[in-house]
Amino acid sequence: MLFKRMTIGFLLALILAGALGLAAGGGLAGRGWPAAWAAAPSPSALEAATVSQLGALEAALCAQLQGRAAGDQGVRMALIKLSMWGPLADVTGWFLAALGDSRTARRAFAWLMPFIKWMCEPFLLVVDNDDDELETAAEIDKIFAFVAREKAKGLLVSLDNVGDASLSPEDARQYRAYYLDLIRRFTAGQASVNELNVSLKLSALVHDLDAALDGQGRSARAQAKRAEIAAALVELLRAAAAPGKKVFIRIDMEEYAYKDMTLALFRQVVEQNRALALDGQGDLRLGVVIQAYLRDAAPDVAALAAWARAHGFRAPIRLVKGAYLEHERALAAGQGLAKSPVWNNKPSTDANYEALAEVMLRRADAIKPAFGTHNLRTIARVMAVADALGLERHAYELQMLHGMGDPIKRVVVDAGRLMREYVPAGTLARGLKYAGRRFAELAGGQNALARSMRGDFSVFAGAPAFEGEQDIIDGRATLALLAQTRAGH
């Protein structure tokens, strides 16, 4: 079945390539985006190319999985699944959270901490077992050495100060100090790498982020908190603005309540600090994230593209599915809303993602796209669309979490694409809750990533579409944006 699908898709892709002259890589302009929209392939041809690309990825992944020894990773994964089995899952989650929150608890279970660290290491870059912040140059050098090792494997890295929202002003100070120390050491020429890419959360960058929403963002308290956020971002940009040094800062997207504020602050900081925000090549040092599980993701992408084009640069956007699904649904239900801000059905999220990915690739003159996904079908779609549009392979990135789907990363890198790992790096204490979330995800076993890692690709049969009456109605906005973009508007 897999061979038949690959063969049919491959023949269709060859016909398409011959008809459009894509083999010659035509249609490139300047920095890697299409010059002529008239050469863009039809939707049916793109789907054929996607099927062909997916077949190739599946075959390559199967080869990777067959040659992979279980060994230590197999034992560790078995223990992770056991810890997340039935009633043990709640206990494991509670225990990891308690250890993360309490130094006293960590000391009481000191005898167990080496084992817990071993369990968490696949998903975290642990630089210290217990301290609350980076205190030595050796700890920072350990991070840079890790980045250098990943680069030798063909992987780029985005570093995240692992942990949740700051619970005090001191937490926020330590969080900012982490990034400032990394950036300053890098720009001082003391790092073993030639680029530094970091990701941060506004809820950790400052204490009491909710204050920024007070009075719908118009109260004096809200304005003061937003000014504090902007000042913290400017401080990081100022540290990053060293001649000849490549530093990029990504603002992660969190709960829906913070979305509009986050996007507004991003635009404000860039507009008011253009000299700091742009590097020597004219690229922005600051970027944002769009979550495809949101119903209003399409207008946000369109607005960012229009804003960037008006100001003469490309907006760095990382497209993800979204990580707060149950929280958003529960919050909407508690507030008595007729519908939640997220799609009701999983296929609708996938359909929205694929459509927005194509919009971003087609508007690469105004968007610098990155695609965070572990879904093999989604990866194939991004690669197929980019190839059909004649985009150079450095014009976009694929991104995955550290420790998740490593054989898929190898397949993508071997295919000559840019792959960046999102790496939570910091103290074990701060990373325990995060590791617990990864445990739960991997132990579930029925998500697309887990099934792919077993060689089960049945979940990828057919293109995703908006499902359910409300999702179909709201999905029209995304499909209209895609149609407009395909028409060259």
C-alpha positions, 0 to 999 in steps of 0.5 A, spaced: 500 500 500 505 504 501 509 502 495 503 503 491 501 510 494 509 512 493 509 510 486 502 514 484 504 520 487 511 520 484 509 519 477 504 525 478 509 529 481 514 528 475 508 530 471 507 536 475 514 538 475 515 537 468 509 542 466 511 547 471 518 547 470 520 547 477 526 542 476 530 548 474 528 552 480 525 557 477 521 563 480 526 565 485 527 572 487 532 575 491 531 572 498 528 566 496 521 567 495 517 566 488 517 572 483 511 570 479 504 567 482 502 565 475 506 559 476 503 557 482 501 549 482 493 548 483 491 545 489 490 538 486 497 538 484 499 540 491 496 534 494 499 529 489 506 532 491 504 532 498 502 524 498 509 523 494 513 527 499 509 523 505 510 516 502 518 518 501 518 520 508 514 514 511 519 510 507 525 513 510 522 513 517 521 506 516 528 505 515 530 509 521 526 505 525 528 498 523 536 500 524 534 503 531 537 499 537 532 499 543 537 499 549 537 504 554 532 508 550 527 502 550 528 501 558 527 508 559 521 509 555 518 503 558 519 506 565 515 512 562 509 509 560 509 505 566 509 511 570 503 514 566 499 507 566 492 508 569 492 511 576 499 512 576 499 518 572 496 522 577 501 520 582 507 521 577 504 528 575 503 530 582 510 528 585 514 531 579 510 538 580 512 537 588 519 536 587 519 542 582 516 546 587 520 544 593 527 544 595 525 541 601 522 535 597 528 535 593 533 534 598 528 529 602 528 525 596 536 526 594 537 519 593 532 518 588 534 525 584 539 521 580 534 516 577 529 522 576 534 526 572 535 520 568 528 519 566 527 527 564 534 527 560 531 525 553 527 532 554 531 537 558 538 539 557 539 539 565 545 544 567 544 544 574 540 539 579 537 544 584 540 551 583 534 556 581 538 560 576 545 560 572 550 562 576 557 560 573 560 560 566 561 553 566 553 552 566 553 557 560 558 553 556 555 547 557 549 549 554 553 552 548 557 545 547 550 542 547 548 547 541 555 545 538 554 538 538 547 538 535 549 542 529 554 537 528 548 532 527 545 537 522 540 540 527 539 547 529 537 549 536 532 554 540 533 555 547 528 555 552 529 557 560 525 551 562 519 552 567 512 555 568 510 562 569 514 567 574 511 566 581 514 572 584 518 579 582 525 575 583 523 569 579 522 574 573 529 577 575 532 570 574 528 568 568 531 575 565 538 574 567 538 567 564 537 570 557 541 576 558 547 571 561 546 567 555 546 573 550 552 577 553 556 571 553 555 569 546 556 576 543 562 577 547 565 572 543 566 566 548 561 561 545 563 555 541 557 557 536 556 562 531 548 563 532 544 564 538 536 562 538 532 563 544 525 562 546 521 566 552 514 566 555 512 573 557 508 570 563 515 568 566 519 574 563 515 578 568 511 577 574 503 577 574 502 578 567 494 578 568 495 585 570 497 587 563 490 585 561 486 589 567 481 594 564 482 590 557 489 593 557 487 600 558 488 601 566 494 605 569 496 598 572 495 594 565 499 600 561 505 599 567 505 592 566 505 592 558 511 598 559 515 593 563 514 587 558 516 592 553 522 594 557 525 587 558 524 585 551 528 592 549 533 590 554 534 583 551 534 586 544 540 591 546 544 586 549 543 582 542 545 588 538 552 586 537 555 587 530 556 581 526 553 576 531 546 573 530 541 572 535 534 571 535 529 571 540 522 568 539 516 570 543 512 564 545 504 564 545 501 562 551 493 562 553 488 565 548 487 571 553 494 574 552 494 573 544 492 580 542 496 583 547 502 579 545 502 580 538 501 588 539 507 588 544 511 585 538 509 590 533 510 596 538 517 593 540 519 593 533 516 599 531 519 603 536 526 600 536 527 598 529 535 599 529 535 594 535 530 589 532 533 589 525 540 585 524 545 587 519 542 583 514 535 587 515 532 581 518 528 581 525 531 579 531 524 578 534 519 573 532 512 571 534 508 564 534 501 563 531 497 557 534 493 554 528 488 551 533 485 558 534 479 560 530 482 567 529 489 565 527 488 566 519 486 574 520 492 574 525 497 571 520 494 576 514 495 582 519 502 580 521 504 580 513 500 586 511 504 590 517 511 587 515 510 589 508 508 596 510 514 596 514 519 593 509 521 587 513 519 580 514 515 578 520 518 571 523 512 567 525 513 560 528 506 556 526 504 551 531 498 547 533 497 549 540 498 547 547 492 549 551 487 546 548 483 543 554 484 549 558 481 553 553 475 549 552 474 549 559 475 556 560 470 557 555 465 553 558 466 556 565 464 563 562 458 560 558 461 562 551 457 559 545 463 557 542 471 556 545 476 560 541 479 553 539 476 548 533 471 543 536 475 537 532 482 535 531 481 535 523 479 542 523 486 544 527 490 540 522 486 543 516 487 550 519 495 549 519 496 546 512 492 552 509 496 557 514 502 554 512 501 555 505 499 562 506 505 563 510 510 560 504 506 564 499 507 570 502 514 569 504 516 576 502 513 579 508 513 572 513 519 569 515 516 562 516 518 556 521 513 550 522 513 547 529 510 540 528 511 532 529 506 530 524 509 527 518 503 529 514 504 536 516 511 536 514 510 533 508 505 538 506 510 544 508 516 541 504 511 539 498 508 546 497 515 550 498 518 545 493 512 547 488 513 554 489 520 554 488 523 556 495 530 555 497 531 550 502 533 555 507 527 560 506 523 556 512 525 552 518 521 545 520 521 545 528 520 539 533 521 539 541 528 536 543 527 528 545 521 528 541 521 524 534 528 524 533 528 519 527 523 524 524 528 529 525 534 525 522 529 524 516 528 531 515 535 533 515 537 527 510 532 530 506 536 537 506 531 541 510 533 546 516 530 542 522 531 546 529 530 543 536 526 547 541 530 545 547 528 546 554 535 548 558 536 550 565 535 546 572 532 540 573 528 543 578 524 548 573 524 542 568 520 537 572 513 539 570 515 540 563 518 533 563 511 530 566 507 533 560 512 530 555 511 523 559 504 524 558 504 525 551 509 519 549 505 514 554 498 516 550 500 512 544 494 514 540 497 521 537 500 522 530 507 522 533 507 516 537 503 512 531 509 514 527 514 512 531 511 505 531 511 505 523 503 506 523 501 511 518 494 510 517 492 516 521 495 520 515 490 517 510 487 523 506 487 531 507 485 534 513 478 538 512 474 542 517 469 538 521 463 539 524 458 545 523 461 551 527 468 549 525 466 549 517 463 555 518 469 559 521 473 555 517 471 559 511 475 565 513 481 561 513 479 558 506 478 565 503 485 567 505 488 562 502 484 563 496 486 570 496 493 568 497 493 563 491 490 569 487 496 573 488 492 578 493 
